[in-house]
Amino acid sequence: MHGIRWRRHFPGRFLQLALLVGLLGLGPVAGAAGDRNWTREAVQQVLKQAGAGSPADLVDTDLSGLDLSGVDFKGANLRSVNLQGANLSGADLSGANLDISALYGANFSGANLSGASLFSAQAPKANFQGADLRKARVIGNFSNTDFSGADLAGVRAGADMKNQSMGMMNAVFYDADFEGANLQGGDFGNADFRFADLTEANVRGADFSWADLSGANFQRAAVAGADITKAKVGDADFRSSQGWKDLKGLDRTRERDQVLAPE
């Protein structure tokens, strides 16, 4: 797997805490594995009981495989939550915290994730088709993920240079599908877009500086004003893109002689 490695024992930190509490005889920890069998109804109850102005707390819970379609998670704390294979289509996750979450194969089609935080999220093969990710923070593993038709305008997916104590933390969109998506004005600095499909996508004004665009498909994409300074462009296909001559930093790209440019 490219980019951030999948953690097989996710969420290990919480399970270690639960084990420690059990050994000390302090009783169960709410939400610990085996402590509660989570259902759609149980999740909705927690969300309903959240106090006014206080985000619902579902930290470290295992919600894998659940049907949570259409559920209102607005502003909820879903840090370190396991949502593998869960159905969140049409759900409202605007402003929610999904940092360090396990989203492998989850369905977010048509969901509202505007302003949400998905820092260090693991979402290979997830489905964000038609989702609203405007101004969301998206830094993690999104390889082979479907963003077709999604709105990522103003998304913050550039490498966080202030939090690099454990090495470069960047967004991985290896072989992801952005066909027809809106990435206008987004920050994708240092992101991995190798072999990503951006056919007919709108990337005008987006920042791809230092990104790896090797083999990416920009056919019929609107690219005017996008910044590709120091980006790797080997075998990237811009042949029928719109606004090729208005790309920023085109003369300062890496592997410039290997790019597939318009005639």
C-alpha positions in Angstrom: 0.0 0.0 0.0 1.3 3.4 -0.9 1.5 6.4 1.5 0.4 6.0 5.1 0.4 2.4 6.1 -2.8 0.7 7.2 -2.8 -0.1 10.9 -4.1 -3.6 11.3 -4.8 -3.2 15.1 -6.7 0.0 14.8 -7.5 1.6 17.2 -4.7 0.1 19.3 -4.4 3.1 21.6 -7.9 2.8 22.9 -7.8 -1.0 23.2 -4.6 -0.7 25.2 -6.3 1.8 27.5 -9.3 -0.5 27.9 -7.1 -3.4 28.8 -5.2 -1.3 31.4 -8.4 -0.2 33.0 -9.6 -3.8 33.2 -6.4 -5.0 34.8 -6.6 -2.2 37.4 -10.2 -3.2 38.2 -11.6 0.2 37.4 -14.5 -1.2 35.4 -15.4 -0.9 31.8 -14.7 2.1 29.6 -17.7 3.4 27.7 -17.5 2.4 24.1 -14.7 -0.1 24.5 -14.6 -3.1 22.3 -17.0 -5.7 23.8 -18.5 -3.2 26.2 -21.3 -2.1 23.9 -22.9 -3.6 20.8 -23.3 -0.5 18.6 -26.4 -0.3 16.5 -27.9 2.5 14.4 -30.4 3.2 17.2 -27.6 3.4 19.8 -25.6 5.8 17.8 -28.6 8.0 17.2 -29.4 8.0 21.0 -25.8 9.2 21.8 -26.2 12.0 19.2 -29.6 13.0 20.5 -28.3 13.1 24.1 -25.5 15.5 23.3 -26.0 18.7 25.1 -26.6 21.9 23.3 -23.4 23.4 22.0 -21.5 20.2 23.0 -20.4 17.8 20.2 -21.6 14.2 20.5 -18.6 12.0 21.6 -18.2 8.7 19.8 -14.4 8.5 20.2 -12.8 5.1 19.6 -16.1 3.3 18.9 -16.5 0.4 16.5 -19.3 1.3 14.1 -18.0 -0.9 11.3 -20.6 -2.3 8.8 -23.5 -0.3 10.3 -26.2 1.4 8.2 -25.8 5.1 9.2 -27.2 6.5 6.1 -28.8 10.0 6.5 -27.8 10.2 10.2 -27.0 13.7 11.6 -23.4 13.7 12.9 -23.0 17.4 12.5 -20.0 18.5 14.6 -19.6 15.1 16.3 -16.3 13.8 17.6 -15.6 10.6 15.7 -11.9 10.6 16.3 -10.3 7.1 16.0 -13.7 5.6 15.1 -13.8 2.3 13.1 -16.3 2.9 10.2 -15.0 0.2 7.9 -17.6 -0.9 5.4 -20.2 1.4 7.1 -22.9 3.1 5.0 -23.0 6.9 5.7 -24.6 7.9 2.4 -26.4 11.1 2.7 -25.3 11.6 6.3 -24.5 15.1 7.7 -20.9 15.1 8.9 -20.3 18.8 8.5 -17.7 20.0 11.0 -17.2 16.5 12.4 -13.8 15.2 13.6 -12.8 12.0 11.8 -9.1 12.2 12.6 -7.3 8.9 12.7 -10.5 7.1 11.7 -10.7 3.8 9.8 -12.9 4.4 6.7 -11.8 1.5 4.5 -14.6 0.8 2.1 -17.0 3.1 3.8 -19.8 4.7 1.7 -20.0 8.5 2.0 -21.8 9.1 -1.3 -23.8 12.3 -1.2 -22.8 12.9 2.4 -22.0 16.4 3.8 -18.4 16.6 5.1 -18.0 20.3 4.6 -15.5 21.7 7.2 -14.9 18.2 8.5 -11.4 17.0 9.6 -10.0 13.8 8.2 -6.4 14.1 9.4 -4.5 10.8 9.2 -7.7 9.0 8.1 -7.4 5.6 6.4 -9.9 5.4 3.6 -8.7 3.2 0.8 -11.5 2.1 -1.6 -14.0 4.4 0.2 -16.8 6.0 -1.7 -17.2 9.8 -1.6 -19.1 10.1 -4.9 -21.0 13.3 -5.0 -20.1 14.2 -1.4 -19.6 17.8 -0.2 -16.0 18.2 1.1 -15.8 21.9 0.8 -13.0 23.3 3.0 -12.6 20.0 4.7 -9.1 18.9 6.0 -8.3 15.7 4.1 -4.8 14.3 4.9 -4.5 10.5 4.9 -4.7 7.5 2.7 -7.4 7.8 0.1 -5.9 5.5 -2.5 -8.4 3.8 -4.9 -11.1 6.0 -3.5 -14.1 7.4 -5.5 -14.4 11.2 -5.4 -16.3 11.4 -8.7 -18.6 14.3 -8.9 -17.6 15.4 -5.4 -17.2 19.0 -4.3 -13.7 19.6 -2.8 -13.6 23.4 -3.4 -11.1 24.9 -1.0 -10.2 21.6 0.6 -7.1 21.5 2.8 -5.2 18.5 1.6 -1.7 20.0 1.6 1.1 18.5 3.7 1.0 19.9 7.2 4.5 21.2 7.6 4.0 22.2 11.2 3.2 18.6 12.3 6.0 16.5 10.9 7.5 15.0 14.0 6.8 11.5 12.7 7.7 12.3 9.1 5.9 13.8 6.2 2.1 13.5 6.6 0.6 14.0 3.2 -2.6 13.1 1.3 -2.5 10.0 -0.8 -4.9 9.9 -3.7 -3.1 7.1 -5.6 -5.3 5.8 -8.4 -8.3 7.7 -7.0 -11.3 8.8 -9.2 -12.0 12.5 -9.4 -13.9 12.4 -12.6 -16.1 15.5 -12.9 -15.1 16.6 -9.3 -14.7 20.2 -8.2 -11.2 20.8 -6.7 -11.1 24.6 -7.4 -8.9 26.5 -5.0 -7.9 23.4 -3.0 -4.6 23.0 -1.3 -3.0 19.8 -2.5 0.7 20.6 -1.9 2.9 17.5 -1.7 -0.1 15.2 -2.3 0.2 11.9 -4.2 -2.0 11.9 -7.3 -0.2 9.1 -9.1 -2.5 7.6 -11.8 -5.5 9.5 -10.4 -8.3 10.2 -12.8 -9.2 13.9 -13.0 -11.1 13.7 -16.3 -13.4 16.7 -16.7 -12.5 17.9 -13.2 -12.3 21.5 -12.2 -8.9 22.2 -10.7 -8.7 25.9 -11.5 -6.6 27.8 -8.9 -5.7 24.6 -7.0 -2.3 24.3 -5.5 -0.4 21.2 -6.6 3.1 22.4 -5.8 5.5 19.6 -5.1 2.7 17.1 -5.7 3.3 13.8 -7.5 1.0 13.9 -10.6 2.8 11.1 -12.4 0.5 9.3 -14.8 -2.5 11.4 -13.7 -5.3 12.0 -16.2 -6.3 15.6 -16.7 -8.2 15.1 -20.0 -10.8 17.7 -20.6 -10.1 19.1 -17.1 -10.2 22.9 -16.4 -6.7 23.6 -15.2 -6.2 27.4 -15.7 -4.5 29.0 -12.7 -3.5 25.8 -11.0 -0.1 25.8 -9.5 2.1 22.9 -10.4 5.5 24.3 -9.4 7.9 21.5 -8.6 5.2 18.9 -9.2 6.2 15.6 -10.9 4.4 15.5 -14.2 5.9 12.4 -15.9 3.3 10.8 -18.1 0.6 13.1 -16.7 -2.0 13.5 -19.5 -3.0 17.2 -20.2 -3.6 16.7 -23.9 -7.2 17.9 -24.0 -7.1 20.0 -20.8 -8.5 23.5 -20.8 -6.2 26.3 -19.7 -2.9 24.4 -20.2 -1.0 27.6 -21.1 -2.3 29.3 -17.9 -0.9 26.8 -15.5 1.4 28.3 -12.9 5.0 27.0 -12.5 4.8 24.9 -15.7 8.4 25.7 -16.5 9.5 24.6 -13.1 7.9 21.2 -12.9 9.9 18.0 -12.5 10.0 15.5 -15.4 8.6 18.2 -17.7 9.9 16.5 -20.8 7.7 13.4 -20.1 4.4 15.2 -19.7 1.7 14.6 -22.3 0.9 18.1 -23.4 -1.6 19.6 -25.9 -0.3 20.0 -29.4 
